[in-house]
């Protein structure tokens, strides 16, 4: 099986569809189908900040239930799941946009979307090992020594939030270590979470979160070809969202 891993969508539904088509997929009964039997893998953070988070959720969750795509959750997915469970979460850092979309839906549609997303989150692995162990998909990355371990405790925190120091930047975002610069594993690790202007490939890792929701591009990584494809964003460009440190 060959894979196309799609980076952080964050509600950018139109760009997601454009990228899937650019990768050569057609839509059969609403499901993405590739003539070479490739498989789409979604890298988490489906929602928040962008204009069509609910549409992204519906597309990915239904395709996942039909076995047409794979998916691992990101930190924004985790927060939306907790929101749907009724846990106390702050409506900020983008969740407020998804919550607003959700609350505009009719009651029956709210129930449908909530149940659909919760099933998706509960069934999905927190990270996935593919292609006979040669490819690992984890939203914020994973250390070589943790590949294969159960995603609990520090491993769960790492795959969702990255290698955080416990400190915060002035805007409230966490300070993260550059774990990829020290990665020495053989499997390729595809991750996102931290926006970069262009895909960052180093030591068998690649960050494909090219900040679509911040006006840059939506990117996919093709494996085993080790190539990327991307489409431009329709969102306003925000330079401040792209940091030099990964």
C-alpha positions in Angstrom: 0.0 0.0 0.0 1.2 3.5 -0.8 0.1 6.5 1.3 -0.7 10.2 1.0 -0.4 11.8 4.5 -2.4 15.1 4.7 -1.2 17.8 7.1 -3.2 19.9 9.5 -6.5 21.0 7.8 -8.0 23.2 10.5 -11.3 23.6 8.8 -10.0 24.4 5.4 -12.4 22.1 3.6 -12.0 23.5 0.1 -8.2 23.3 0.2 -8.5 19.7 1.4 -10.7 18.7 -1.5 -8.4 20.5 -4.0 -5.4 18.7 -2.6 -7.1 15.3 -2.7 -8.0 15.8 -6.3 -4.4 17.0 -7.1 -3.1 13.8 -5.6 -5.2 11.9 -8.2 -8.2 10.8 -6.2 -11.7 10.8 -7.5 -14.9 10.7 -5.4 -17.0 7.6 -5.6 -20.2 7.9 -3.5 -18.4 10.7 -1.7 -15.4 8.6 -0.8 -11.8 9.2 -2.1 -10.7 6.5 -4.5 -7.3 6.4 -6.2 -6.7 4.5 -9.4 -3.4 3.1 -8.0 -5.2 2.1 -4.7 -3.3 4.6 -2.6 -4.6 5.5 0.9 -5.2 8.9 2.4 -4.0 9.4 6.0 -5.1 12.5 8.0 -2.6 13.8 10.4 -5.0 15.3 13.0 -6.2 18.8 13.7 -9.2 18.6 11.3 -10.9 21.5 12.9 -10.6 25.0 14.5 -9.8 28.4 13.1 -10.8 27.6 9.5 -14.3 28.3 7.9 -15.6 24.7 7.4 -14.6 22.5 10.3 -17.9 20.7 10.4 -17.6 19.7 6.7 -14.1 18.4 7.3 -15.3 16.3 10.2 -18.2 14.8 8.2 -16.0 14.0 5.3 -13.1 12.4 7.2 -15.3 10.6 9.8 -17.6 9.0 7.1 -14.6 8.0 4.9 -12.9 6.5 8.0 -16.0 4.5 8.9 -16.1 3.1 5.3 -12.4 2.1 5.6 -11.5 4.6 2.8 -9.0 6.7 4.8 -6.9 6.5 7.9 -6.7 9.1 10.6 -4.8 10.0 13.8 -6.0 12.8 16.1 -4.2 16.0 17.0 -4.4 18.2 20.1 -7.3 20.2 18.6 -9.2 16.9 18.0 -8.5 16.0 21.6 -9.9 19.3 22.8 -13.0 19.0 20.5 -13.6 15.5 21.9 -13.5 16.8 25.5 -15.9 19.7 24.5 -18.4 17.2 23.0 -18.1 15.0 26.2 -19.1 18.1 28.2 -15.8 18.5 30.0 -14.7 22.0 31.0 -12.6 23.4 28.1 -11.9 27.0 27.2 -13.3 28.1 23.9 -10.1 29.6 22.5 -7.2 28.9 20.2 -9.7 28.1 17.5 -12.2 25.9 19.2 -14.5 28.9 19.5 -14.9 28.9 15.6 -15.8 25.2 15.6 -18.2 25.6 18.5 -19.9 28.5 16.7 -20.3 26.4 13.6 -21.7 23.5 15.6 -24.2 25.6 17.5 -25.6 27.1 14.3 -26.7 23.6 13.3 -30.2 22.3 13.9 -30.5 20.1 17.0 -30.7 16.8 15.1 -27.7 17.8 13.1 -25.7 18.7 16.2 -26.4 15.2 17.6 -25.3 13.6 14.4 -22.0 15.5 14.1 -21.2 15.0 17.7 -21.7 11.3 17.6 -19.8 11.0 14.3 -16.8 12.8 15.6 -16.7 11.0 18.9 -16.8 7.6 17.2 -14.0 8.8 14.9 -11.8 9.9 17.9 -12.5 6.9 20.0 -11.7 4.4 17.2 -8.6 6.0 15.9 -5.1 5.2 17.1 -3.2 8.1 18.7 -0.3 7.3 16.2 -0.1 4.7 13.5 2.7 2.5 12.2 2.4 1.7 8.5 4.2 0.1 5.6 5.7 -2.8 7.6 7.1 -0.3 10.2 8.8 2.0 7.7 6.3 4.8 8.2 5.0 6.3 11.4 2.2 9.0 11.4 2.0 11.0 14.6 0.4 14.5 14.9 3.2 16.2 16.8 5.9 13.5 16.3 7.3 10.7 18.3 10.7 9.7 19.7 12.4 6.7 18.0 12.5 4.8 21.3 8.7 5.3 21.8 7.6 3.8 18.5 5.6 0.7 19.3 4.8 1.7 22.8 1.3 2.2 24.1 0.3 5.9 23.7 -0.2 6.7 27.4 1.4 9.2 29.7 4.3 11.0 28.2 4.0 9.2 24.9 0.4 10.4 24.5 1.4 13.9 25.5 4.2 13.9 23.0 2.2 12.6 20.0 -0.5 15.2 20.6 1.5 18.2 21.8 5.1 17.6 20.9 8.2 17.9 23.0 7.0 20.7 25.2 9.2 22.2 27.9 6.5 23.4 30.3 7.3 27.0 29.5 5.0 29.3 27.4 5.6 32.1 24.9 4.1 35.6 25.5 1.0 34.6 23.5 0.4 31.6 25.6 1.6 28.9 23.1 3.9 26.3 24.6 7.7 26.3 24.1 8.7 23.1 22.2 12.0 21.4 21.8 13.3 20.5 18.3 13.0 16.7 18.7 13.3 16.1 15.0 16.9 17.5 14.9 17.9 14.7 17.3 15.8 11.8 15.8 18.0 8.8 14.9 15.3 6.2 14.0 15.0 4.3 10.8 11.2 4.7 10.3 10.0 7.9 8.6 8.0 10.0 11.0 5.4 12.3 9.4 4.1 15.0 11.7 2.7 18.5 11.8 1.3 20.6 14.7 3.9 23.4 14.3 3.4 25.6 11.2 6.4 25.8 8.8 6.5 27.8 5.6 7.7 24.8 3.6 7.9 21.1 4.5 10.8 20.5 6.8 12.6 17.2 6.2 15.4 16.1 8.5 16.7 12.7 9.9 13.8 10.6 8.4 11.2 13.1 9.7 9.1 15.6 7.9 6.8 18.3 9.2 4.0 18.9 6.7 2.0 21.5 8.6 2.5 24.3 6.2 0.0 26.5 7.8 -3.0 26.4 5.5 -5.3 28.1 8.0 -2.7 30.9 8.3 -2.7 31.6 4.6 0.2 29.5 3.3 -0.5 26.0 1.9 -2.0 22.6 2.6 0.5 19.8 2.1 0.6 16.1 1.7 3.6 13.7 1.9 3.6 10.8 -0.5 5.1 7.5 0.8 7.2 5.6 -0.3 8.1 8.2 -2.9 9.1 10.7 -0.3 7.6 13.6 -2.3 5.2 16.4 -1.3 2.3 18.0 -3.0 0.5 21.1 -1.9 -2.2 23.6 -2.8 -2.4 27.3 -1.9 -4.6 28.6 1.0 -7.5 30.9 0.5 -7.1 32.3 4.0 -5.4 35.6 5.0 -1.6 35.2 5.5 -0.4 35.6 9.1 3.4 35.8 9.2 3.5 35.7 13.0 2.3 32.1 13.0 5.4 30.7 11.4 8.2 30.2 13.8 11.9 29.6 13.1 12.1 27.0 15.9 10.1 23.8 15.1 
